[in-house]
């Protein structure tokens, strides 16, 4: 009986969580040329979901950056910019606190690439270990510290 | 065995069969006093005991059948759950571009991260 409930629960969970609300909200935007949602992607052994949004043009890209509150500067010292977002796309800062502790419940990590006109969001960053792994991945890939 | 209850218990438990039960009853009924008291009842008790034993065995068999069916159901649901869970853990892509599969999406992500702002 417990197994039957588990099966039903998983089926409901699958249906409910198949696409993030952020992906659903932004994939239909006029500014977005292509949207992709990768579920269960693994980065350095850490399982995350990823949304990629390719803007139609540079104007649309800048509009997305502004809307998602990603500070844009071609001379930004840190390669990769990280903010926290709720999955519905409403920005809410969740940067590490001064004591180094991170509150990541429901948070996302977001970055942007002007060369690709792309905004990418890592979802389901549930805990500090995952947060650090993804930060390390981005810093390593982008040639940063 | 000194009592009919003991004989019947042995019979129900399968320790003795029907011929043995009848022999025990005959031995039990040997004395005149017992015969006067139990002789007519013995003709009723043994068939009832046989019928009750048969019913018990049929019930046990039926319960066994339900247990086997329940075990098979649990096994099927467990395997199904495990397969569904394993499938759910695999990477999947939802895309506005049908041509962009998991490989394409991962490459796009790597390129974007590499050229991050």
HADDOCK unambig.tbl for C-alpha pairs under 7 A between the chains (distance, minus, plus):
assign (segid A and resid 3 and name CA) (segid B and resid 74 and name CA) 6.92 0.50 0.50
assign (segid A and resid 3 and name CA) (segid B and resid 77 and name CA) 6.02 0.50 0.50
assign (segid A and resid 3 and name CA) (segid B and resid 78 and name CA) 6.00 0.50 0.50
assign (segid A and resid 4 and name CA) (segid B and resid 77 and name CA) 6.18 0.50 0.50
assign (segid A and resid 7 and name CA) (segid B and resid 81 and name CA) 5.39 0.50 0.50
assign (segid A and resid 34 and name CA) (segid B and resid 96 and name CA) 5.78 0.50 0.50
assign (segid A and resid 34 and name CA) (segid B and resid 97 and name CA) 6.31 0.50 0.50
assign (segid A and resid 35 and name CA) (segid B and resid 95 and name CA) 5.75 0.50 0.50
assign (segid A and resid 35 and name CA) (segid B and resid 96 and name CA) 5.51 0.50 0.50
assign (segid A and resid 36 and name CA) (segid B and resid 93 and name CA) 6.74 0.50 0.50
assign (segid A and resid 36 and name CA) (segid B and resid 94 and name CA) 5.72 0.50 0.50
assign (segid A and resid 36 and name CA) (segid B and resid 95 and name CA) 4.29 0.50 0.50
assign (segid A and resid 36 and name CA) (segid B and resid 96 and name CA) 6.51 0.50 0.50
assign (segid A and resid 36 and name CA) (segid B and resid 105 and name CA) 6.95 0.50 0.50
assign (segid A and resid 37 and name CA) (segid B and resid 93 and name CA) 5.57 0.50 0.50
assign (segid A and resid 37 and name CA) (segid B and resid 94 and name CA) 5.03 0.50 0.50
assign (segid A and resid 37 and name CA) (segid B and resid 95 and name CA) 6.21 0.50 0.50
assign (segid A and resid 38 and name CA) (segid B and resid 91 and name CA) 6.68 0.50 0.50
assign (segid A and resid 38 and name CA) (segid B and resid 92 and name CA) 5.67 0.50 0.50
assign (segid A and resid 38 and name CA) (segid B and resid 93 and name CA) 4.54 0.50 0.50
assign (segid A and resid 38 and name CA) (segid B and resid 94 and name CA) 6.51 0.50 0.50
assign (segid A and resid 39 and name CA) (segid B and resid 91 and name CA) 5.36 0.50 0.50
assign (segid A and resid 39 and name CA) (segid B and resid 92 and name CA) 5.10 0.50 0.50
assign (segid A and resid 39 and name CA) (segid B and resid 93 and name CA) 6.24 0.50 0.50
assign (segid A and resid 40 and name CA) (segid B and resid 89 and name CA) 6.11 0.50 0.50
assign (segid A and resid 40 and name CA) (segid B and resid 90 and name CA) 6.15 0.50 0.50
assign (segid A and resid 40 and name CA) (segid B and resid 91 and name CA) 4.58 0.50 0.50
assign (segid A and resid 40 and name CA) (segid B and resid 92 and name CA) 6.81 0.50 0.50
assign (segid A and resid 41 and name CA) (segid B and resid 91 and name CA) 5.47 0.50 0.50
assign (segid A and resid 74 and name CA) (segid B and resid 117 and name CA) 7.00 0.50 0.50
assign (segid A and resid 79 and name CA) (segid B and resid 116 and name CA) 5.82 0.50 0.50
assign (segid A and resid 79 and name CA) (segid B and resid 117 and name CA) 5.52 0.50 0.50
assign (segid A and resid 80 and name CA) (segid B and resid 116 and name CA) 4.94 0.50 0.50
assign (segid A and resid 80 and name CA) (segid B and resid 117 and name CA) 5.19 0.50 0.50
assign (segid A and resid 81 and name CA) (segid B and resid 117 and name CA) 6.79 0.50 0.50
assign (segid A and resid 111 and name CA) (segid B and resid 116 and name CA) 6.80 0.50 0.50
assign (segid A and resid 112 and name CA) (segid B and resid 116 and name CA) 5.52 0.50 0.50
assign (segid A and resid 112 and name CA) (segid B and resid 117 and name CA) 5.72 0.50 0.50
assign (segid A and resid 113 and name CA) (segid B and resid 112 and name CA) 5.24 0.50 0.50
assign (segid A and resid 113 and name CA) (segid B and resid 113 and name CA) 6.83 0.50 0.50
assign (segid A and resid 113 and name CA) (segid B and resid 115 and name CA) 5.54 0.50 0.50
assign (segid A and resid 113 and name CA) (segid B and resid 116 and name CA) 4.27 0.50 0.50
assign (segid A and resid 113 and name CA) (segid B and resid 117 and name CA) 5.21 0.50 0.50
assign (segid A and resid 114 and name CA) (segid B and resid 117 and name CA) 6.42 0.50 0.50
assign (segid A and resid 115 and name CA) (segid B and resid 115 and name CA) 6.38 0.50 0.50
assign (segid A and resid 116 and name CA) (segid B and resid 112 and name CA) 5.88 0.50 0.50
assign (segid A and resid 118 and name CA) (segid B and resid 112 and name CA) 6.56 0.50 0.50
assign (segid A and resid 138 and name CA) (segid B and resid 113 and name CA) 6.00 0.50 0.50
assign (segid A and resid 141 and name CA) (segid B and resid 113 and name CA) 6.27 0.50 0.50
assign (segid A and resid 141 and name CA) (segid B and resid 114 and name CA) 4.93 0.50 0.50
assign (segid A and resid 142 and name CA) (segid B and resid 113 and name CA) 5.98 0.50 0.50
assign (segid A and resid 142 and name CA) (segid B and resid 114 and name CA) 4.19 0.50 0.50
assign (segid A and resid 142 and name CA) (segid B and resid 115 and name CA) 6.05 0.50 0.50
assign (segid A and resid 142 and name CA) (segid B and resid 116 and name CA) 6.15 0.50 0.50
